[in-house]
Amino acid sequence: MLQIKGVVSDRGSKYAVSGGPVKDRGAIDEFLKSLKRDKKFAKATHNTWAVIQSDGLPLKSDDGEAGAGMVILRMLERAELFDHIVVVTRWYGGKHLGGDRFRHVQDCVQAYYDAL
């Protein structure tokens, strides 16, 4: 698991990104379970994620951050990264970020790609 903490901080909200290879839905569930074993990530406001399986099936979850899973999914499609989950974690800081939250999700995914 590759994990980058403190990627973005804006108006009190903090972002991190995690990811790794996954082969099927069971591996996705295990990855998320493993991530949330860290209490900090388990208590995060949102753990949004996406993956494109090798058969082309896209899976995603917004985890309450409407539209964020689709942002991650589109970036995975452009990078043609299959069987690899990317999770963007947000700890809400008390102020709404509006559309900036999508830019922050993109920044997190790009930071993950840069670290691969």
Backbone hydrogen bonds in HBPLUS format (Angstrom, degrees):
<---DONOR---> <-ACCEPTOR-->    atom                        ^
c    i                          cat <-CA-CA->   ^        H-A-AA   ^      H-
h    n   atom  resd res      DA  || num        DHA   H-A  angle D-A-AA Bond
n    s   type  num  typ     dist DA aas  dist angle  dist       angle   num
A0002-LEU N   A0019-GLY O   2.96 MM  17  5.47 162.5  1.99 160.6 163.7     1
A0019-GLY N   A0002-LEU O   2.93 MM  17  5.47 136.9  2.12 151.5 160.7     2
A0004-ILE N   A0017-VAL O   2.77 MM  13  5.34 167.6  1.79 165.8 170.0     3
A0017-VAL N   A0004-ILE O   2.92 MM  13  5.34 160.3  1.96 149.7 156.0     4
A0007-VAL N   A0015-TYR O   3.03 MM   8  5.69 136.0  2.23 143.2 149.3     5
A0015-TYR N   A0008-VAL O   2.90 MM   7  5.16 149.6  1.99 160.9 158.6     6
A0010-ASP N   A0013-SER O   2.89 MM   3  5.26 156.6  1.95 147.5 155.3     7
A0013-SER N   A0010-ASP O   2.88 MM   3  5.26 149.3  1.98 131.4 128.0     8
A0014-LYS N   A0091-TRP O   3.05 MM  77  5.24 151.5  2.13 138.8 147.2     9
A0091-TRP N   A0014-LYS O   2.88 MM  77  5.24 161.1  1.92 153.8 159.7    10
A0016-ALA N   A0089-THR O   2.97 MM  73  5.12 147.9  2.08 140.7 147.1    11
A0089-THR N   A0016-ALA O   2.85 MM  73  5.12 161.2  1.88 141.6 147.8    12
A0018-SER N   A0087-VAL O   2.85 MM  69  5.11 155.5  1.91 148.3 156.1    13
A0087-VAL N   A0018-SER O   2.73 MM  69  5.11 173.4  1.73 154.9 156.4    14
A0020-GLY N   A0085-ILE O   3.09 MM  65  5.58 144.8  2.22 142.1 151.2    15
A0085-ILE N   A0020-GLY O   2.88 MM  65  5.58 149.0  1.98 172.5 162.3    16
A0022-VAL N   A0083-ASP O   2.91 MM  61  5.14 163.1  1.94 119.4 124.6    17
A0027-ALA N   A0024-ASP O   3.05 MM   3  5.32 119.9  2.42 102.1 116.5    18
A0028-ILE N   A0024-ASP O   3.02 MM   4  6.40 148.2  2.12 149.0 158.9    19
A0029-ASP N   A0025-ARG O   2.94 MM   4  6.22 166.1  1.96 154.3 156.7    20
A0030-GLU N   A0026-GLY O   2.96 MM   4  6.18 153.8  2.03 143.1 150.7    21
A0031-PHE N   A0027-ALA O   2.88 MM   4  6.02 152.1  1.96 142.0 149.4    22
A0032-LEU N   A0028-ILE O   3.00 MM   4  6.32 166.0  2.02 157.5 159.9    23
A0033-LYS N   A0029-ASP O   2.94 MM   4  6.10 156.2  2.00 145.2 152.4    24
A0034-SER N   A0030-GLU O   2.86 MM   4  6.00 157.3  1.91 146.7 152.8    25
A0035-LEU N   A0031-PHE O   2.88 MM   4  6.18 156.4  1.94 150.9 157.6    26
A0036-LYS N   A0032-LEU O   3.01 MM   4  6.21 157.1  2.06 147.0 152.6    27
A0037-ARG N   A0034-SER O   3.18 MM   3  5.24 157.4  2.24 101.3 108.1    28
A0038-ASP N   A0035-LEU O   3.33 MM   3  6.10 160.3  2.38 115.5 119.7    29
A0041-PHE N   A0038-ASP O   2.90 MM   3  5.51 124.5  2.21 116.4 129.2    30
A0042-ALA N   A0038-ASP O   2.98 MM   4  6.27 154.8  2.04 150.8 158.5    31
A0043-LYS N   A0039-LYS O   2.95 MM   4  6.05 143.4  2.08 145.6 153.0    32
A0044-ALA N   A0041-PHE O   3.23 MM   3  5.02 159.9  2.27  98.1 104.0    33
A0045-THR N   A0090-ARG O   3.01 MM  45  5.86 122.9  2.35 139.3 155.2    34
A0046-HIS N   A0090-ARG O   3.11 MM  44  5.18 158.6  2.16 147.9 150.3    35
A0090-ARG N   A0046-HIS O   2.86 MM  44  5.18 158.9  1.91 147.2 152.3    36
A0048-THR N   A0088-VAL O   2.95 MM  40  5.31 141.4  2.10 164.8 152.5    37
A0088-VAL N   A0048-THR O   2.75 MM  40  5.31 152.1  1.83 154.4 162.9    38
A0049-TRP N   A0061-SER O   3.03 MM  12  5.41 155.9  2.09 146.1 153.7    39
A0061-SER N   A0049-TRP O   2.93 MM  12  5.41 153.4  2.00 149.8 148.8    40
A0050-ALA N   A0086-VAL O   3.17 MM  36  5.81 142.7  2.32 145.1 156.0    41
A0086-VAL N   A0050-ALA O   3.16 MM  36  5.81 158.1  2.21 160.3 167.0    42
A0051-VAL N   A0059-LEU O   2.89 MM   8  5.40 149.1  1.99 158.3 158.7    43
A0059-LEU N   A0051-VAL O   2.85 MM   8  5.40 168.0  1.86 169.2 171.1    44
A0083-ASP N   A0052-ILE O   2.66 MM  31  5.79 158.2  1.70 153.3 158.2    45
A0053-GLN N   A0057-LEU O   2.90 MM   4  5.21 167.9  1.92 149.2 145.3    46
A0056-GLY N   A0053-GLN O   2.70 MM   3  5.33 155.5  1.76 128.3 131.7    47
A0065-GLU N   A0062-ASP O   2.88 MM   3  5.04 167.2  1.89 118.8 121.5    48
A0068-ALA N   A0065-GLU O   2.99 MM   3  5.78 166.7  2.01 149.4 153.1    49
A0071-VAL N   A0067-GLY O   3.28 MM   4  6.61 147.2  2.39 144.4 153.1    50
A0072-ILE N   A0068-ALA O   3.16 MM   4  6.52 160.8  2.20 153.1 156.7    51
A0073-LEU N   A0069-GLY O   2.93 MM   4  6.14 162.3  1.96 147.1 152.7    52
A0074-ARG N   A0070-MET O   2.92 MM   4  6.07 161.2  1.95 149.2 153.0    53
A0075-MET N   A0071-VAL O   3.19 MM   4  6.43 154.4  2.25 144.1 150.7    54
A0076-LEU N   A0072-ILE O   2.94 MM   4  6.27 150.4  2.03 151.3 160.3    55
A0077-GLU N   A0073-LEU O   2.92 MM   4  6.21 154.9  1.99 150.2 157.2    56
A0078-ARG N   A0074-ARG O   2.99 MM   4  6.26 161.3  2.03 148.8 152.9    57
A0079-ALA N   A0075-MET O   3.05 MM   4  6.19 151.3  2.14 141.3 148.9    58
A0080-GLU N   A0076-LEU O   2.88 MM   4  5.84 111.7  2.36 134.9 152.0    59
A0081-LEU N   A0076-LEU O   3.11 MM   5  5.33 162.6  2.14 147.2 151.6    60
A0080-GLU N   A0077-GLU O   3.07 MM   3  4.88 145.7  2.19  95.9 106.4    61
A0100-ASP N   A0097-LEU O   3.13 MM   3  5.46 139.7  2.29 140.8 135.2    62
A0101-ARG N   A0098-GLY O   3.32 MM   3  6.19 161.9  2.36 119.1 122.5    63
A0102-PHE N   A0099-GLY O   3.10 MM   3  5.72 143.7  2.23 114.9 122.8    64
A0104-HIS N   A0100-ASP O   2.97 MM   4  6.31 153.1  2.05 152.1 160.2    65
A0105-VAL N   A0101-ARG O   3.02 MM   4  6.27 148.1  2.12 140.1 148.1    66
A0106-GLN N   A0102-PHE O   2.99 MM   4  6.28 161.1  2.03 148.3 153.1    67
A0107-ASP N   A0103-ARG O   2.87 MM   4  6.14 155.4  1.93 146.7 153.8    68
A0108-CYS N   A0104-HIS O   2.97 MM   4  6.20 150.8  2.06 143.8 151.1    69
A0109-VAL N   A0105-VAL O   3.00 MM   4  6.32 164.6  2.03 155.4 158.6    70
A0110-GLN N   A0106-GLN O   2.89 MM   4  6.09 160.7  1.93 152.7 158.5    71
A0111-ALA N   A0107-ASP O   2.93 MM   4  6.11 152.9  2.00 142.4 149.8    72
A0112-TYR N   A0108-CYS O   2.97 MM   4  6.28 148.1  2.08 145.4 154.4    73
A0113-TYR N   A0109-VAL O   2.95 MM   4  6.30 161.7  1.98 152.7 156.7    74
A0114-ASP N   A0110-GLN O   2.89 MM   4  6.12 161.6  1.93 151.8 157.0    75
A0115-ALA N   A0111-ALA O   3.14 MM   4  6.30 133.4  2.37 135.4 146.4    76
A0115-ALA N   A0112-TYR O   3.04 MM   3  5.18 132.4  2.28  99.4 112.5    77
A0116-LEU N   A0113-TYR O   3.11 MM   3  5.26 148.1  2.21 103.0 112.5    78
